[in-house]
């Protein structure tokens, strides 16, 4: 097994900071919000030991990667262009793509539109979903007293100001509330950072800040995330949400197109997404959209940060999936 590598690469007109380990067939690891490539710290050595070259970029706008000024530069297709170029930069023909949270959204669409470059997909937390009949700004709820968190994120500068006031407290609150440590999702009172935000208040106002970190998040690892967001701010990651309607419009060209490569879906039994009405039906309907779905696995007691909360189970599932390709 080779040592961990970190470097900057110029791809698709942008500079990405990547962390890589191992030699062999290429596996790309795509993080979510608010994470960085450090979210894959447990998978990089495990995949390298299994005989793969694993690469985890800080996606555009995150960590030490470049953050374009134009909000419109953060569509899913922009990110997929970065990843295709990253495969080329590695001198590879293709890669298996693995994603969690936003990274799962990106991974599903990457495999959907470029099966020649992404030969298989493993998605954590977010299932493959059909395109809704209306754009997200009309689909997600907004009432006289509250708005869905994506509406809150779509307001330029608002969430940035709240989150950057105390980066450590922000990350501790969001990481805990979306984790399995917060409790079962079907119990009243379980905090959820990805729900409704009261008008005139912030997302963090309803979230507890844990006095002690959950066992899966060591203080040194939290500090890596904190220092990254102190340097980059939250604007880049929030800009992904500000392109939800644009992504919906672009996906019109893909209506009826299935994901035709082998796929694996993993979800924590306490994932925040499972609290969304109808999510169980969406997960059960995935074979119609992903005909080569090999397996759907629920990891009990884990939450939304699956690869961090349950690294052994995720690593075992990924290696088994990769070896079966």
Secondary structure, 3 states (H helix, E strand, C coil): CCCCEEEEEEECCEEEEEEEECCCEEEEEECCCCCCHHHHHHHHHHHHHCCEEEEEECCCCCCCCCCCCCHHHHCHHHHHHHHHHHHHHCCCCCEEEEEECHHHHHHHHHHHHCCCCEEEEEEECCCCCCCCCCCHHHHCCECCCEEEHHHHHCCCCHHHHHHHCCHHHHHHHHHHHCCHHHCCCCCCCCCCCCCEEECCCCHHHHCCCCCCCCCCCCHHHHHHHHHHHHHHCCHHHHHHHCCHHHHHHHHHHHCCCCCCCEEEEEEECCCHHHHCCCHHHHHHCHHHHCCCEEEEEEECCCCCCHHHHCHHHHHHHHHHHHHCC
